[in-house]
Every structure is written in structure tokens, then in C-alpha cells.
Amino acid sequence: MAVTVETLEKLERKITLTLPTSVIQNEVNTRLKRLARQVKVDGFRPGKVPMNIVAQRYGYSVHYEVMNDKVGEAFSVAANEAQLRVAGQPRISEKEPVSETEMAFDAVFEVYPEVVIKDMSQIEVEILKADVTDAAIDKTIDILRKQKRTFAQRSADSMAATGDRVSVDFIGKIDGEPFDGGRAEDFQFIVGEGQMLKEFEEAVVGMKPGESKTFPLSFPEDYQGRDVAGKTADFMVTLKKLEAGHLPEVTDELAKSLGVATATVEGLRADIRQNLEREVKFRLLGRNKQAALDALVAHAELDLPNAIVQSELDRMADSAREDLKQRGIKDADKAPIPEEVFRPQAERRVRMGLVVGEVVRIHNLHATPEQIQAHIEELAASYEKPAEVTRWYYSDNRRMAEVEAIVIENNVTNYVLSLVKAKDKHISFDELMGQA
């Protein structure tokens, strides 16, 4: 059949659907008869309820279901006939009947946009490079040494210093009143490692076992304890125990204690280098992928379907409420969340998804089974039992879908980099790892 598609505005379209009333009524009768064999009504044996009673009780709901189903089927057929890529669900409204034997409906909907990628041959995209240096290996070894350090009690006249482990009693008050979480006994932390707020650690430095001190402490505006954020408390702290930390020497014994296969210092450094190079590779891939996709989206022209943006807004709002719920916020599921807070991010995600999807479709950049397998094996290689990790991925369709999405993005990245002027930029290991 010929389908007339009316363009309303940008991506919005309208199709008028017609359905014979006999098709609707026949399906209603069929479903009511099927229902009559199952329903239970007082005074009647199962399967013996008169049709007029069944129709009286269930006729409206069955008629509503049939209308939805039949109109949905008609819309699907019409959209396929017109070769339309429908975005979101259509809004369907009933029109004045065409005749006594036909019903008419308007289906208003959006279609996926045409994506136009502008010429990118003169676009310059920075490709980050980074090396694993001996200094990076040394820093990692220091972290591992800290994990293996031991502590010994210091003398009574010793003063607390950075690196010492202290046990303290403390109580904090705001405007003379104690507050939740502001009191503890025999609380243990290592000075200088950021376990406590900076002002608290600075107050403890220089104290001797048995000493007490009172000091003010200002909580940051973004402090996780909302009741005290941005306020100043008066703390009294008593140092009860002071222990000095001792780092193990970098020896074959340390390598053995860390479970390195080749239990030597050289084996430890080689193992660390291999792990850091793997981490550097994935981080570079992520950063460069983002740069390539950003360049692609910046040079794409398209209209955004409101239905898809709204769906993303709803998903982000639900995620935000779930996050509030996890934090223990009361009635989090009813929390009002303004859509405009998320709109820029939602529109960016939808734009990215549509552009990437179109490039994948046009240039056949779908993930192959071989690519997916290679990616999983690379991920699994950093674990003690790679075969078990590989089975873990393959045993769950959701995890496999995540891997497939990553591989597709990698394919798109490589495609984009083949179009643009790629310019290498070397950065330090610390800068890449976010430590600079």
C-alpha cells in the first residue's frame, strides 16, 4: 500500500492510519471468548460464564488492548513500507471516523536524522604518547613497600611526625555542641597520608604520647558530612600511642613476599614495567579515543530527536535518584531533579551515539568475534588466572555487550585517525596517570 508521510518540523513526521472496524471487533470477540474459558465469576462454573457478563466486565480493557495492538501493528507496517527509521515511540491519536466501517488515527513521531560528516582531512588531532620510566617503576615500588611496612612503638619523649602511625582519642564540638561523627577513641591513622583533614594532621604533628591539644578545624564546603560542611569545629585530641614506620629494603625477599613469579629485584621491576605498560596503553587509548570522537562529533551536522534526548534525560534522572538512595537520602525516589541540569550532557551523549552509530553503519565498523576475543584476552592477561577471567566475560551477555561497544569505539577511532592529521604529543607518565 502507498503510505503518505507528512513532514511537520525538522525530524517530526505524521502518518494517518486507517483500520477496518471489523478487524478490531473480530479480535475483541476472539479474546473475550478466550477469556471466558479462564475467568471465575461467583455463581458460574469455570468456562460457563455467559459472554454478555464477560463482555460487561472485561470488554473495555480488552477493546483498549486490541486497539493498541492493531494500531501499533499498522504503524509498524506503514513505517516499514515508507522505509522510515523511527526514533522513540509514536504519539497516536484517534481521528474522526472515515466511515462507519473504518477508523482513522494520526501517528506523530520522529525519525533518526541524516548525519553529515564534514571534510576532516585538514583537522589536526593530538595523539598522546607516554613512556614507562625507571622513576615510575621506583614510585610503584615505594607504594608496594608501604603496603609491606611494619610499625614499632616509639619512646615516650618522641614527637609525632609524618609517616608515623598514631592512635588518638578526639572529640569535636560546633558552637559548644558535639556532632555526629565528631568523636572517637583509639582511632588510628598514619600522619601525612591524607586519611584525616590537613588541619587535623598538622595539629597532631609534634605531639608526644599522653599529650592533649585543642585546635579549630574548618570543614570544607564540599565535605561529605552535610551537617558540618563549611562550619568550624573545636577539637580536643589526645595522643595515646605513637609508632614509627619501617619500610622493607628493596631485595629479592621483598619480591618473594609480593608473589612475583621471578622472585628477584630484576623480576619485580620487570613485572611492574609490564603492568604499567599495560595500564599506560589503556589510558592512552582512552584519551586518544576521546580526542578522535570529539573531533568526529564536532564536524558532524545533524538534528537531535527530542524523543531520544528525553529518554536519556529520564535515564540520567533515574541514575541520580539511585545515587541519592545509595547515600541514604530519604525519599530519594521522589526527589525533584530538574531536567535542565542534565540536558547538555544528555544532548552530547545522544549526539555522540548517533554520529558513531551512523559511521559504524555506513563503513561497516562492527566488532568482529576475533576483535572481541583479542580484547578480552588482553584484559584478562593482567590477572593471575586469565582463563577464568575470559570465561567470566563470555558467561554474561551484558559484559560481552560492553566489550563489543568498546571494540566498536576503537574501530571508529582508527577510522577517524585515518581521516585527520594526527600529531603526536609526548606527555609524562605522571601527567597521564593524573599525578602531576
C-alpha angles and dihedrals in degrees: 000000000000114000121204113212118194120203111221106173132338103311097358118109137176132210125184113220127198127197130184109244088223091063090054095046095045091053091046090053091048093052094045090053090050090048092049090064091058110034122098119217124175112255096025132087116240109278093016099086109128115250093235090060092046090049092048093052102036106017097100096048093044091048089051092050093048092048090052093047097045096043089047091051091047091050092049091051092047094048091049091047090053090044092235125163100217118209114207127336123321122243105232125196130177118244132202108291115267089218140332089279100045137058123204132209136182116222113198116188146142129251128213111268129248107254116214117192112202122219108289100178092107096043115113117216122185114230111202121224127187136173132214104241131197087249090058090051091048091051091051091049089053089054090050091048089054089054089055099041123126130213131221127188115259126222121276093253095050120113124225114257139174110294095028121122111230134190114207144172115218142172127189130199134189115205088349095305126110116238136205112281092012097108135063142154127216089003111175129206140146114249115241099018098100097248088128132035113280094247090054093051092046090052092055095049109100096020121128127218110280094023124124129203137184120212141158120251125193115209115218118251090244095047112144093235098078095194093061101031111127093008131114120233132192111230131194113199129186120197107220103167135017125195131179119223122232120200117209117242118255098258140135086266090062090050089051092049090053092056096244111169093226098044098208134100089252090050090049092052092046091050092049092047091052092050093045092048089053091049091046090051093053094045092049090047090052095048094044092045090055092049092051094046092046089053091048094050092044089058097045125098119207145128118244118235107236090214093059093045090050091050090053091047090052091049093050092047090051090049091050092051090049089052090052089049091052088053090056097252110163117245090002091160089063097045112130108239116185111228092217090068089067101030099097091049093043092050091048092051092048092047091049092048094049095046095046091044092052093048090049091049097046097042098034095239095158118144114263122217088246092055092048092049092048092050093049092048090051091051092047094049092079092060129084093241108032094176091060092049090050091052089048091058095044092048095065125058092202092056090046090051090053091052091047090053091052092050091049090052089050090052091050091047092054090047092051092047089054089059102045137058102265113207120193117228120186117213130179123264090244092052091052093048092049095246099112 
